[in-house]
């Protein structure tokens, strides 16, 4: 029997709890909310801000502001709504999250990985891979939910939380966040359903909400892997997968009042690759999805364009976090050759950038003579892309020289290594 919590609100009234929550909000950074207050503005008057929050929470006069609605394009087309709460509201949400997360997280489904402490996308991919290869569950249902965060039912959210938390003040505060509304181009709109994607507390709310789906699928004997609203159901036969899709759709659209995108929800065999969290999981391989490679190359191009300001050292400083982030995430794939190919292309772009900075062939030739090369060198056009592949470019800027400038080398990353999961 899970423990029921009746008295939690007093924890929010401790100044140190809110101070610790603000430290987390500051580390997460983020844009201002509807009121325009930046994190730096809050920090400049942090003592007064925290004192006011404690007073408002104690006297029950605290009211969250409407979230600022922004839309961002989705990789597959369409738009995703994000809600940006005010900084002070993010502090209270973070404090509430710190209280509720330890209560709910230990009882979540073992194959739920999204937005949980100590869990990652790589572990979710590893779990799905284990089901495919070791359990031979190669027929996979890839479920797609339409605007999951925007459709969460407020009454069901509160009911789900109430199963473990009976503190009326906590539940009332949660209602305030859910019903604070959104500001769209200066106009307030009510939020009768949904929890804004971008809110600090929203990931926990969605996990609590969807855990009912996870546990019901487990009770019926279906193997799943879920990362937030990305859901895979893994089965041994196609008929079992078709049945699982019907069962899952019934739970999600019935009890949970969500919408399954019938056009994007599909069955796939692992021999053709199961797309999940940016990779494709095959029977013997994991590869990076083409659109993720394209997005990575677009970022590199934006940082290494010949018309970008700054010397090569500055470009490499800005580029390295992008390379490390890509390697740290996608190192789980079998992509050694791809990383080597990308690294060759990146070095070529850097050589093109340096040629453009030198401007004149004479400066290139001077560099070659400093390195000990003799004779006459043909002139090349310093701003042509093909010149970056010339012998002169490679001689004047060898791989070792770029490495000495600090360039992170994707080709040295160990790939194809997945974390251990159970």
N, C-alpha and C positions, 0 to 999 in steps of 0.2 A: 504494500500500500504506500503510495507516494505521500510525502509530508505535505500538509496544507499550511499555508502561511497566512496569519490573520493580522499581524502588526508589522508593517514595513515602512510606513510613511515617515516615521520619526527619523529614519536614517537619512532622508533627504534634507532634513533640517540641520544637519551638521555641516558647518562651514568647510571643514577639511574635505568632506565628500564632494562638495561642489568645486572646491579648489582643485582636487585631483581630476575631476571631470573636465574642468577647463584646460588643464594641462594636456589632456588627450585631444580635446578639440583643437588646441593650438598646434599640436603636432600634425594633426590631420589637415591643417590649413583649410582651404575652402573659401568660396566667394561670400560676399555680404548677402544678407537676406533682404526682405522688403524694406526694412528701415534704413538700409545703407550702411549700417555699422560694420566696420571691419574687425577682424580679430585683434589687430593692433590697437584699435580704438578701445575695445573692451579691456585689453591688457593695461592700457595707460591708466584706467580708473578701476582696476580689478577689485580693490578693497571695497569701494562704494558699490560696484556692480554686484558682488557676491553678497554684501550686506543687504542690498535691496531684494535680491532673489530669496534669501533666507526669510526675510520679513514677509514677502508676498506668499511664499509657500506656507509659512506658519499661520498666517491670517486667512489663508485660502482666497487671497485676492489675485493670485498669479493667473494671468491669461496669456497663452501663447499667441504670437502674431501670425497672421496668414503667411503661408510660405510663398516664396517667389517662384513662379512657374517659368521654366525654360524648357525648350525642346532641343534635342540633339538628333542628328540623323542616325538611323540604324544601319549597320553594315549591309544587311540584306534588303534595304529599302524601307521606306516609311520613317516615322519619327518616334522617339521615346520621350515621354514627359518626365522631367526631373523637378523635384520640389526642394528649394533651398530655404531652410528655416533661418530665422535670425540667430545671431551668435548666442545670445542669452538663452534662447530656446534649445539650441544644440547642447548647451551646458546642462540644462535640466534633463534633456533626453539622455545624455551620456550618463548622468548620475543614475537615472532610472534604469538604463541598460545595465550598469554595473551591479545593480541590485537584483534584477530579474534574470540576467544571463546564467548565473550559477544555479538558479533554481530549475530552469527548464532544460539547459543544454545536456546534462548527464542522461536524460531520459529520451533524447531524440533518437530517431532511427540510426543504426550504425552506418548506413549507406547515404546519409545526408551530410554533405560537405560544405555547403555554401555559408559563408559568413559565420563560421564557428571557430572558436579559439583552438589553435593547434591543428587546424585542418586546412587543406589547400586544394586547388584545382588539380595539381599533380596527383594527389591521393585519390581524387575522384576518377581521374583517368586510369590510374593503376587498378582501382577496384573494378571498373568496367572491363579492363583488359584481363584481369584475373577471371571474371565470369565468362568472358569469351573463350579464353585459351584453356584454363584449367577445368572449368565446369562445362565447357562445350555448349555454352548458351549463345550461339552465333546468330540467332534470329532476334533482331532488336527492334523495339518500337521506340521511335524518337518522337516524344510528345512535345507539342508546341502550344503554349498557352498565350492567348491574346491579352496583352496588357494586364498581366497578373496583378501587379501592385495596384493598378488603378481600379481593380474589381473586387478587392478584398471587402467582405461584408463587415460593417462595424459591429453589429450585434454578435456575429460569429467570432470576431476578434476578441471582444470582451468576454464572451462565454468561454473561449479557449483559455484565456488568461485566468479566468475565475476558477477553473478546475484546480489550480494550484495556489492562487493568490486570492484571498477573500477580503483583503483590506479595501474597504470602500473608497478611501481617499486615493489610493493608488489607481483603482479602476476609474475613478472620476477624472484624475489627471490624464490618464490614457485617453479617455473620451475627449478631453479638451484638445489634445494634440490631433486626434482624428478629425475633429469637427472645426478646426481653426480656419479652414477655408484656404483658398489660393488667390494670389493676385496675378491677373493676366492683363498686361498692358495697362496697369493702373486701375483695373476694375476688380472688385472682390467677387469671387464665386464660392458658393457653398460646396462642401465636400461631404456628400451623403454616403459615398462608398470610397474605398481605397485608402491606402497609406502611402504618402508621397515617397517615391523612389528618390533617394538622396537624403532623407531624414535619418538621423542617427539611430533611432529606435526601429525603423522600418524593417531592416533585415531580420531582427529577432521576431518581430510581429509576423512576418511572412513564414518564418520557420515554424513558429508555434501553430500558425494557421494550416500549413501544408503537412505538418506532422500527422494530422488525422488521416491524410491520404497515405503517407508512408506506412503508418501502422496498420491500416486496413489492407494494404497490398501485402504486407508481411503476414498478416493473419490469414490471407488467402493463399499464401505460399508463392507469391510472385517475387522474383529478384529484381530490385531496382537500384539505380544510382541517381541521386538528385543533387544538383548544385543550384540552389535558389529555385528558379522556375525552369531550369534545364533538366529534363527528366528522360532517363533511359529505362526501358523495361526489357530485360534480357531473358529469352526463352530458348528451349531446345528445338522446337519445331515451328514452322510457319503457322500452323493452325493454333498452336498455343499462343503465339504472338498476337494473332488476330483476336483471340478470346481475351487476352490481357488488355488489348487496346479498348475493347468494349467495356470491360470492367473498370478500367482507369477513367475512361470518359464518363461513365455513369457516376463515379464517385466525385470527380472534379466538377462536373456540371450539375449534379444533383445536390448532394449534401453540402458542397463547398461553394456552389453558385458562381463558379468560374466559367470561362469560355475556352474550349479547346479549338484551336485553329485546325479545322479538318483538312485544309489544303496542304498545310505544312507538316502535319503529323503523318508519319509514314513508317512503313516497315522496310528494313534493309538487312541484308545478310552481311556478316562481317567480312566476307571475302571481297566485297565491293567497297569496304571502308565505312565505318560508323562515325559520322561527324559529331564531335563533342568537345566543347570548350577550346576551340581553335585548332584541334588536331583531328585526324582520321585514324580510327583504330581498326587495324586489319588482323587477319589470323596470325600473321608472322611479323607484322610491322606496325609502326606508328609514324605517320608523316604529318607535316604541318600543312594546314589548309592553304590553298593557293591565295585566298583573299587575305590571309594573315601575312604571308610573304609579301604580297603587293603593298599592304599597308606599311610594313616595315621599310620597304624600299622607298616608299613615298616620304617617310620621315627622314631617311638618310639623304635623299635628294634635296629636301628642304634645308638641311644643315650643311650640305657640301656643294651647293651651287657655286659656279664660278663668279657669280655676281654678289654672293653673300659677303658681308663685311667681316673683317677680322683676319688675322694671320692663321697659318695652319695649326699652330699650337692651340689657339683659341677654338678653332673648329673641332679639333680632336677632343678637347675638354668637354665641349657641348655634345659631341657624338658618343662618347664612351658610355654615358648612362643608358642611351638607347640600345647600344650593342649589348651591354651587360643585362639589361632587362629582358631583351629578346632571348639571350642565351640562357638566363636563369629560368625563364618560363618554358621555353621550347626544347631545352636540353633533354627532356624526357623522350623526345621523338628520335627515331632512327634517321638522323639528318647530318651525319658527319660530312658527306659529300656536298650537301647543300650549304652547310656552314663554310666549307672551303671555297665554294663557288662564290658565295656572297662576299667573302672576305677579299677575294681577288677583285671583284667589282668595286668594293668600297675603296681599296687601295688605288684603283684606277681613277676613281672620282677625286680622291685626294691629290693625286698627281696632276689631274686636270686643273684642280683648284690652284695648286702651287705654280703651275706653268702660267696661268692667268695672272697670278700675283707678280711673277717675274716680268711679265709683259713682253720683254724683248729677248730674242734668241741669244744675244750676247751674254746676258746674265746666266742663262742655262749653260752656255759654253764655258763661262768662267767657273761655274760650279763643277763641271766635268774635269777641268784642268786641275782644280783644287783636289779632286779625288784621284788624280794621277793619270787620267786618260790623255792621250797624245793625238796629234794630227788635226786635220780639219774636219769640222762637223757640218753636215748639211743644215741649212736653216729650215725650221719648221714653223708652222703657224701656231702661235702660243695659245690661241683660244679655240682651236679645233679639237673636237672630241677624239678624233682618230690620233691626234698627236700624243694623247696621254698613254697610248699603247706603243709608242715608238721606243726603240732601244735607248735613245737618249734619256727619255723620261725614266725608264727603269734603272739605267745606270746612275743617274743623278739622284734618284730617290728610291733606293733599294728597300726591300721589306724591313731589313734590320734598322734602317734609318727611321722609318715610320714607327717601328716599335720603340726606338729610343726616344721618340717624341711622346710616347705614352699610349699609343693606339692599342686598344684592347683587341685581342685576336680571337675571333669566333672559332677559328680552326683548332685552337688548343683546348676547347671545351669538351669534356667527356659527355657523350651523348648516348641516348638509348637506355638511360638508367631511371627506373621508376622506384618510388618509395615503397617500402614494405607495408602491406595492408592485410587486415584479417577479415 
